[in-house]
Amino acid sequence: MAEAGVELFHDIGDISIVGFAGIPRVYPKLRRIKKNLLNKISNQKPKAVIFVDYPGFNLSCARSVRKLPQTPKCIYFITPQVWAWWKGRARTIANDFDLALNIFPFEPRIFNDLGGKAVFIGNPIAYELRDAPSKETARRTLGISMSDKVISLLPGSRLKEIDSHVGAMIDAIKIIHSETPGLRFLISEAISLPEGYVSNRLKLSGLEIRPVRGDSKKVIRAADAVVVASGTASLETALLGVPMVVLYAADILSYTLVKYFLIRVDYVSLVNLLSGHEAVPELCQNQVRAQPIANALRKVLLNDGVRARQFSVFERIQNALEGMNPYACAAAHIAAELGFEAQDA
């Protein structure tokens, strides 16, 4: 957004957290940000306020915007996964937003059935991957032969995720390496992390694990199998067609709240949620250890039947999500909601 010329009043990086344990730290800052934004909206009187993701903050902010004397249109781009979390939020969104822009094809019905207005605009992740390198190109630029067997690790994009996943990932590939010498290993270091945060953890591994910073598409595409933290990276891996094992580890408070009070589905990965069954293995909490990861990864890497079943699921997900330009589609729907043509926006 900054690169597109948007004026940024606050940086989301300052309030980014994983799970519930970090909420007390950022809550006072969130209150100040909300007050500041409401003042700006009240003074500048925009025609519309577009809320993007971040439901804990945005839903609260939208309710306050609705109480302003001159209420702008409230539009939600990338709604929370109400089909998995806090289904009561679906009614809140249907009531408080003039338009919801959904990135999964089954979502609009949830809001429309509650009296809201929602449309599927395409999936930003699928759209951004349209220019992903081929496997041959990815390997050539990384200096890896097409005959090599490659395992890629995607431990996450936040510090807490790295702390929870990297150690177990490394110990697992030590086991795999001892059984199948000659494997090549890559690990993705997200651009959002301090430089060297991931690579510094590899020095004592005793293995040659190559860190690649800020190019997860290449790291995924070059691989024969991926071990990936649950989140959007697992959907990227499916859309790029690479068999995977998914990990999810969180602080005990967050996990307990999610498992027993908040989540209403059987899976944590978007791939399994979209497919409706455990198409890819998920390892959670105390399963995020070397041996369980190695056992699951061995099958994903070497078992042709397991790989074929994953490929079949990935193809169905690709067919459902690829094709539409979500940004152009979103712009057209926003323009229509405001009563003018998208090219005049």
Salt bridges, closest charged atoms under 4 A:
ASP98 OD2 - ARG66 NH2 3.11
ASP113 OD2 - ARG109 NE 3.42
ASP131 OD1 - LYS217 NZ 3.44
ASP148 OD2 - ARG184 NH1 3.12
ASP163 OD1 - ARG201 NH2 2.61
GLU179 OE1 - ARG298 NE 2.91
GLU189 OE1 - ARG213 NH1 2.85
ASP215 OD2 - LYS218 NZ 3.32
ASP224 OD1 - LYS135 NZ 3.04
ASP224 OD2 - ARG139 NH2 2.75
GLU337 OE2 - LYS73 NZ 3.11
GLU337 OE1 - LYS117 NZ 2.74
